Amino acid sequence: MIRPEFVFLDLGNVIVSFDRERSIEQMAAESGAAAATIAAFLESSQQQESLERGHCDWRSFHDQFSQYTQTRSDPIALAHAASDMFTLRIDMLPVIAGLERAKYPIGILSNTCDIHWQHLLRKNFALLPASFRETVLSHEIGLLKPERALFNLAAMRAGVPSERIFFCDDIPVHVAGARAAGWDAELFTSAAKLIDDFSRRGMNLGL
């Protein structure tokens, strides 16, 4: 295996964990809509994908949500209810610190929307965004994993050949997309496995 020159990490379920059911329950409590109705809206509409592509702002999403659920709610309060579902993965902190000590440049490559990203920044996690040289976020570039164009753009930002980029993600199709773009990619299941993935590539993180 080739030793990577740049490491991209997924955000959700890699750097932070999230609880989608908690988000839906909080949106239900804020709006008065049934949780099942909210889940159906998120699953049946294209609004969530539009948010993640940056094609739809929160105000438009809120309007569609209100129409679908036949409710009235404060858009800012609903945004907080939808976003307050993230927890920093403490087991990943030594891994990220080890990459920093070894002077491996790190980036985030994530399908996410602006309200979630801004919520995470307001949480004041010390590593966001300071620990990451590049943040390639779907809502800012209009592309979603596993689209090839997203990986090509991220490689350009990393400034290294595609085969020198390592990427981990918890979704198999995203890993497959990265590999199809010429990246070295592994499925994320735990921090311990990720450390082993790095070790097999000759990356000594001191862990």
PARO-290437 format. One record per residue (C-alpha): residue in three letters; x, y, z. Coordinates in steps of 0.25 Angstrom, whole numbers, padded with zeros to 4 digits, always signed. Example, Ala and Ser with C-alpha at 12.3 -4.5 7.8 and 13.67 -1.06 7.14 Angstrom:
BEGIN
ALA+0049-0018+0031/SER+0055-0004+0029/
***
This chain:
BEGIN
MET+0000+0000+0000/ILE+0005+0014-0003/ARG+0006+0023+0009/PRO-0004+0035+0007/GLU+0000+0049+0006/PHE-0014+0054+0010/VAL-0025+0049+0018/PHE-0040+0052+0016/LEU-0050+0048+0027/ASP-0065+0047+0026/LEU-0072+0056+0037/GLY-0084+0049+0041/ASN-0082+0036+0049/VAL-0067+0038+0047/ILE-0063+0051+0054/VAL-0077+0053+0061/SER-0088+0043+0063/PHE-0103+0047+0061/ASP-0116+0043+0065/ARG-0126+0045+0054/GLU-0138+0040+0063/ARG-0135+0050+0073/SER-0135+0061+0062/ILE-0149+0056+0057/GLU-0154+0056+0071/GLN-0149+0070+0074/MET-0155+0075+0061/ALA-0168+0069+0065/ALA-0168+0075+0079/GLU-0165+0089+0073/SER-0175+0088+0062/GLY-0186+0080+0067/ALA-0185+0070+0055/ALA-0185+0055+0057/ALA-0171+0049+0057/ALA-0176+0039+0046/THR-0181+0051+0038/ILE-0167+0058+0039/ALA-0160+0045+0035/ALA-0169+0043+0023/PHE-0166+0057+0019/LEU-0151+0055+0020/GLU-0152+0042+0012/SER-0162+0045+0001/SER-0158+0059-0002/GLN-0145+0064-0010/GLN-0144+0076+0000/GLN-0133+0069+0009/GLU-0124+0066-0003/SER-0127+0080-0008/LEU-0122+0085+0005/GLU-0109+0076+0005/ARG-0106+0081-0010/GLY-0108+0096-0005/HIS-0120+0097-0016/CYS-0130+0100-0005/ASP-0128+0110+0007/TRP-0134+0107+0021/ARG-0145+0117+0019/SER-0150+0110+0006/PHE-0149+0096+0014/HIS-0157+0102+0025/ASP-0168+0106+0016/GLN-0169+0093+0010/PHE-0168+0086+0023/SER-0179+0095+0028/GLN-0188+0092+0016/TYR-0186+0077+0017/THR-0188+0076+0032/GLN-0199+0087+0032/THR-0192+0093+0044/ARG-0186+0107+0048/SER-0173+0108+0055/ASP-0162+0118+0057/PRO-0151+0114+0046/ILE-0139+0117+0055/ALA-0145+0109+0066/LEU-0148+0098+0056/ALA-0134+0098+0051/HIS-0128+0097+0064/ALA-0137+0085+0067/ALA-0133+0078+0054/SER-0118+0081+0057/ASP-0116+0078+0071/MET-0113+0063+0070/PHE-0098+0063+0069/THR-0088+0057+0078/LEU-0073+0058+0077/ARG-0066+0044+0076/ILE-0056+0045+0087/ASP-0050+0032+0082/MET-0046+0040+0069/LEU-0038+0051+0076/PRO-0025+0043+0078/VAL-0026+0039+0064/ILE-0027+0053+0059/ALA-0017+0058+0069/GLY-0007+0047+0064/LEU-0009+0051+0049/GLU-0006+0065+0053/ARG+0006+0061+0061/ALA+0011+0053+0049/LYS+0008+0065+0040/TYR-0002+0058+0031/PRO-0011+0069+0025/ILE-0025+0066+0028/GLY-0039+0070+0022/ILE-0053+0067+0024/LEU-0062+0062+0012/SER-0076+0062+0016/ASN-0090+0062+0010/THR-0096+0072+0020/CYS-0105+0084+0020/ASP-0102+0099+0024/ILE-0111+0098+0037/HIS-0104+0085+0042/TRP-0090+0091+0039/GLN-0093+0104+0045/HIS-0099+0097+0058/LEU-0086+0089+0059/LEU-0077+0101+0058/ARG-0086+0108+0069/LYS-0083+0096+0078/ASN-0069+0101+0079/PHE-0062+0087+0077/ALA-0047+0091+0078/LEU-0044+0083+0065/LEU-0055+0089+0056/PRO-0050+0094+0047/ALA-0036+0097+0052/SER-0031+0083+0051/PHE-0034+0082+0036/ARG-0027+0088+0024/GLU-0039+0086+0015/THR-0054+0085+0017/VAL-0061+0080+0005/LEU-0076+0081+0008/SER-0087+0077-0001/HIS-0095+0089+0001/GLU-0084+0098-0002/ILE-0080+0092-0015/GLY-0094+0086-0020/LEU-0089+0072-0021/LEU-0092+0059-0013/LYS-0084+0047-0010/PRO-0082+0037-0017/GLU-0082+0046-0030/ARG-0069+0046-0037/ALA-0068+0061-0039/LEU-0068+0063-0024/PHE-0056+0054-0022/ASN-0049+0061-0034/LEU-0051+0074-0027/ALA-0046+0070-0014/ALA-0034+0064-0020/MET-0031+0077-0027/ARG-0032+0084-0013/ALA-0023+0074-0006/GLY-0013+0077-0017/VAL-0007+0063-0017/PRO-0010+0051-0027/SER-0023+0044-0025/GLU-0015+0031-0022/ARG-0008+0038-0010/ILE-0021+0042-0003/PHE-0027+0033+0008/PHE-0042+0034+0011/CYS-0051+0027+0021/ASP-0066+0027+0021/ASP-0077+0019+0029/ILE-0085+0017+0016/PRO-0080+0006+0006/VAL-0085+0013-0006/HIS-0077+0026-0003/VAL-0064+0017-0001/ALA-0067+0010-0014/GLY-0068+0024-0021/ALA-0055+0029-0015/ARG-0048+0016-0020/ALA-0054+0018-0034/ALA-0048+0032-0034/GLY-0034+0026-0031/TRP-0034+0029-0016/ASP-0029+0019-0005/ALA-0042+0017+0003/GLU-0047+0009+0015/LEU-0060+0007+0021/PHE-0060+0013+0035/THR-0065+0004+0046/SER-0057+0009+0058/ALA-0045+0017+0062/ALA-0037+0005+0065/LYS-0039-0001+0051/LEU-0036+0013+0045/ILE-0023+0013+0053/ASP-0020-0001+0048/ASP-0023+0004+0034/PHE-0013+0015+0035/SER-0002+0005+0041/ARG-0003-0004+0029/ARG+0000+0008+0021/GLY+0013+0011+0028/MET+0007+0023+0036/ASN+0012+0023+0050/LEU+0002+0032+0059/GLY+0009+0028+0072/LEU-0004+0021+0076/
***
